[in-house]
Amino acid sequence: QWWNCDIIDVLNQAMFSGGAPNISDAFTMNGQPGDLYRCSSKETMKFYVESGDRILMRVINSALSQQLFFTIANHKLIVVGVDALYTKPFAISTLMLGPGQTTDVILVADQTPGNYYIAARAYESAQNAPFDSTTTTAILAYKYAPCSGQIGTSFKPILPNLPNYNDSATVTAFTTQLKSPDNVSVPLDITEDLFFAIGLGLVNCNPGPTCQGPNNTRFAASMNNVSFQLPQTTSLLQAHYQNIPNVFTTDFPPVPPTPFNYTGNVPRALWQPVPGTKLYKLKFGSQVQIVLQDTAIVSTEDHPVHLHGYHFYIVGQGFGNFNPETDTAMFNLIDPPQRNTVNVPVGGWSVIRFVADNPGVWLMHCHIDSHLTWGFGMSFIVENGPGRLQSINAPPLDLPLC
């Protein structure tokens, strides 16, 4: 994403006002916006191929605040990996990547020699939220195609058919085809069964320049009604390792304090989360299942949720409220995709599983930067195991201090 100003100024303005940050002015592809923007140079970025080439391509969404569709006109993409892990190959026309997600694809140059747009634009699932509706492009150029090497000719690239900005069906068509190779080890003996209601919220405040959210409020976000506050003076890991008091508590709720109709008409009394630095302890070797449930507070939205320190299996996803009596039966425990960031469907749920075998303090948060800034996060403390290689090493004596 590109802003025509200092990105830190964008963040500071949003933090001061309590409103959403200004939308970006452009998207870029390898640093270039492409020739659909007025500011672009005539030398549009081109990637040259020859007929019959098979090209391994890693697509990375490095945007700060936007899920993105990605496609190449008239070409299929053979997906072979996500988040640097192999998947069972499948062919598809359009990818969707949340911020921080990667997808590895094989591109086969099997079309009539010519110029074809590579394009990306926003997937925006939140209702009535402003977003950058521009499209970034580069050109897949076949060598020896007519006029392919000439600038300013009439041989224009072919445009792809991009999905509508809120096309969740295309997202589902992509994510449901992701599967791990055979013989993966999915945790089956669950010892920590957690349920996290996630989403946005609003904090009441006195009208003024610092209350420019909806109806003179400030935007907030939460997991299980806790709006996560990062400590200001001491890191969570340092506080945990050195037993420094009054930095965090270990009472993060394993389930929502007040159950409600998560994707229905949520009472206004539940719109304001409680700020806190609450962590959840996991014993080493715990087999963890987390239901991530989107909520309709402010708006339902597709949230890319990232867990530091781990890859996890996505054993189930769906729309509406998660129902353990019926939805559990549909879990994929044979070849579920393994990732480090899961897109929780708009107005829906995802279920992830992992083994807590990496000791330390690990942040789980929404990968949309403004949502983390508003408090969409929490942290796990994974306790040390019995073995020497199952415990946190002491910091070196010459470790520089911040």
N, C-alpha and C positions, 0 to 999 in steps of 0.2 A: 504494500500500500504506500501511496505517496501523498503527502500534504504539502501545500505551498507555504509552509511555515515550519518553525521548529516543533517537532513532535512533542517535546517536553512542555512547550507552551500550551499545546492542545490538552495535554493531561492536566496541567496545573489549572487551566481555565475550567475544565470539567470538575476537578476536585473543589475548586472555590465555589462554583455555581450550584453544585449538587445535581446538575442536569447531565444529559448524555454528551459525550465528546463530539466535536464537530466531525462530520463524515469526511472521508478522504477525498482528494481531488482526482485521484487516478489509481489504477492498479498497474503493476509493472510485471514484465516477464524478463528475467535475468537483467533487471535494471532498466529496461526500456518499456515505455508505455504502449508503443505500437502506433500504426498510422491512422487509427480511428480517433485520435486526439489531435486538436488543432496545434498543440505545441510540438508535435513530433517532427523529427527531421525527415528528409526525403529518403534517407538511407535506412529503411525498415530492416530490423534484424531478420536475417534469413538463416535457416539451417538446410544445408544442401545434402541431398540423398541421390542415389542412383536406383533405378528400377530393380527390385528384388532384394534391396538391402533389408536386413533385420537389425533394428537398433534398440538397445536396452536404454531406457530413459527413466530417470528418477524424477518424479514430479513432487515438489515440496510447496506446501502452502506456508509461506513465511509472512502472511498478513498479520496485523496485530488484532484485528477485530472483526474478521469477516470469513465465513465459510465461502468456498468458491467452487463453481462448476468448471471443469476443464475438458476440452474436446479438440479434435483435429478434423477439419472438414473431410468428409467422404472416407475416413479411415477408421478402422476398428483398433482398439487398444487391448492387447492381451495382458491382463493383470497377473503378475507373478509374485508380488510381495507388497506388504503394507508395514509401515513403521519398521523397516529393515528386517522383516521376518518373511519367510516364504509362505505363499498361499497356493492352493490348487489353482492352476491357470484357468482363466475364463476370458472370453472376449466381450467387450462392451464399447459403446460409443462415447459415453460421458462418465467422467469421474466426479465425485464430490469429496473435497478435502476440507476438514476443519483446520483452523490455525494450528500449526505445529505437526500436522499429519503428513506422512509421505506415502506415495504409491509408486511401486516399480512396475513398469509396463514394457512390453515388447511391441514396437511399431514395425509393421511390415509395409515396405514401400511397394504396394501392389496396384496403385491406381494409374490412370493415364498420366503420363508425364506433364507436369504443369506446376502451378503455384497454388498452395492450399493454406488457408489461415489456421494457425494454432491459436486458440482463443480461451480466455477465462473471464468469468464475471460472477457476480454475487449470487449466492443462495441465501435468501433472507426469509426466515420463517416467522419472525415476530410480527404481530399485527400492528399496523400503523406506525412502525418504527422507520425513521429516515435512514437511508443507506446510499452508498455510492453505486449508482446504476450504470456506470461506464463499463466498457469492455476492453481488456488489454489483449494485444495480438502480437504474434510473430508470424513468419511465413516458412512453411515447409516447401522448399523449392527443389524440384527434380532437375538434376543436371541434364543438359541436352534437350530440355523442353523448349518449345518455341518462345523466344523473347525472355526466357527465364533469367538471363543474366543482364538484361538491359533495364536501366532506370528510366522511368518516365514514359514507358510504352503503355499501350492500351490493354496489355495482357494482365488483367486484374486477378488477384487471388480469389479462390472460391470461398465463400463464407459458410461456416457450419451452421446447423440448426441448433441453437442453444436453448436449453429448457427455460421456461418461465422462472422468474426470480424466486417464487415460492413453491416450486415444483417438488414437493416432498415425495411424490411417487417415483420420480427418477432417482432420488436419493435412496429410497427403499430398494429399488431394483438393483442398485449397485451394492449396498451393504449386505443384502440377503444372499448374494452369491459368494461372499468372502468365506472361505473355509480353510482350515489348516491342513497340512499334509497328514497322512494317516499316522497312527501310533503316537498321538500326543497324550500327555498325562494330565488329564483334567481332574482337579480336586473333587473327590466324591464324598469324603467323610467330613462334612462341614462342621467346624467347631465354633465359628463366629458367623452368625447369620444377621446381617445388618440391613437396614432400610433407610435410605437417605432421600428425603423430599428436597428437591433442589429448585432454584429459580430466583426471580427478582423479588423486590419488595420496595417499599417507600417508607422513609423516616419523616415523621411530622416535625416541623420546626416553625419558627416565627417567620412570617413573610419578610422578604428582603433580598439583597443581592446574592446571598448564599443559599437561597431556597428556590431555585429555578427549575426544579423537577415538576411533574404534573401536580397541579393544584397547590402550588407553594409547598412542595415537599422536596426531599432529597432522595435520589435513587439509592437503593441498597440491594444487596443480594445475600443469599444465605443457603446453608445446608442444615436441615432439621431445625430451622428457625434461629440458627446461630449465625450471625454475620461476623465472619472471621476477621480478627484484628491482628496483624503482624506486630511482634514486639519492636520497639523503637531503639532499644539500647543493647540488647543481648540476643544472639541467635537462639532459635529453639534447640538446636543440637547442642550448643554450648551449655545452655541452661540445663538440659537433660543430663549431659555427661558430667557436669560439675555440680549437679544438685543445687543450682541457684534458685532460690525461692521467688515467688511473686512474679514470675514471667509467664507461666501458663498453668492451667489446671487440667486434670485428666478426666473430666466429666462430660465429654462430648456425648450427646444422647445417641444410643444405638438405633433408635427409632424416633419418628416425629413425636415431640412431647404431646401434641394434640392431633390425633388422626382427623382427616377431613376428606371431602371429595376433591382430590388433588387436581383433577382436570375439569372440574365443574365450576359452579358459581361459588367462589371462595369468599367467606364472610370477611368484611373489611377489618375485623379485629385481628385477623391473622396476617395482615399485609405488612406489619411492622416487625422486623426481626429484632433479636436481642444481640447487641455487640458482645464479643468475648473472644478470648484466646483459649479455646477448649480443644484438647487433644484426646485421642482414644488409644488405649494401650492394647497391643496384641502380643501374646506369648510367641516366642520363636517356634516356628513350625506350625502355627495355626493355619487351618484351611478355611479361607475366608470367602464368604459370598456377600456381595453388596447389591441390593436392588436400588438403582438410581431412578427416581420417579420425578418426571417433570411436573411442574405445577402451573396453574392458570393465574397465579398472582401477577398482576400487571398484564402479562401476556404469556401464553405458552410459547415455547421457542426451542429449536434444536440447539442443544448445548454440547460442545466438545469438552469432555471431562478427562483430564490428564492426571495420572498417578506417577509421581516421581519414584525412582528406585525399583520399579517392577514392570514386567509385561504381565498381562492378565488375559484370561479367556472370556470372550463374550458369548455366554451360553444361551442367551435369549433376549429378544427385543419385541416390542409391540406398541400399540397405541391404546390410549385410555388409561385407566387405573390398573396397576398390576394386581392380579388375582392369584394368590398362591395355590388355590384349590384347582384352578384350571390351567393357568399359564405354565406352572412347573412341569406339567406333563409334556409340554412342547419344547423343553430345553434340548439343545444339541450338546450331548456329552461325548460325542464320537470324534468330530472334527471341527469344533468351533474355531472361529478366527482368534488369533492372538495378537494383541495390540498394546500400546501404552496410552492411547487416547481413544475414548469411545464417544461416538455421537449419540447422545440420548435423544430419541426422536421427538419432534415437536408434539406436545400433548401426549407423550407416551413414556416408555420405560426401557431400561436396559439392565441386564443382570450380568455381573462379572464375577469371576472366581480367580483366586491366586493363593499360593502358599507363602506365608510370611516368613521367608528365610533370609531376608536381607536386613540385619539389625540397623537401627538408627531412627531418625525422625524424618518422615516422608510426607511431603505436601500433596494433597489431592485438591484440584481446583479446576474451574472453567478456564479453557485456553483462550477465551475472548478477554483481552487484557483489562478492559474497563469492568468486566464482571468480577474479576479477581480484586481489582481496586475497590469495588463496592462491597466486598466481603464474601464472594462466592468461593469458599475454600474451607479446608480443615486439614489437620495433620494426624498421622498415625505415629505412635511410638512403638517400634518393633523391638522387643526386649532381646538381650543377648542370649545366644544359645549356649550349650554346655561345652562345645569344642573351641579350640583356639581360633579356628578360622570361621567361627560362628558368632564372633563378638566384635564390637567396635574397637579398633586399635586406639591406643592413647595418642594424642596429638604429639608430633615431634617437638623437642625442646626449642627448636629455632623457628617454630611456626609464627609467621608475622601476624601481628595484631591489626585489626581494622582501625 
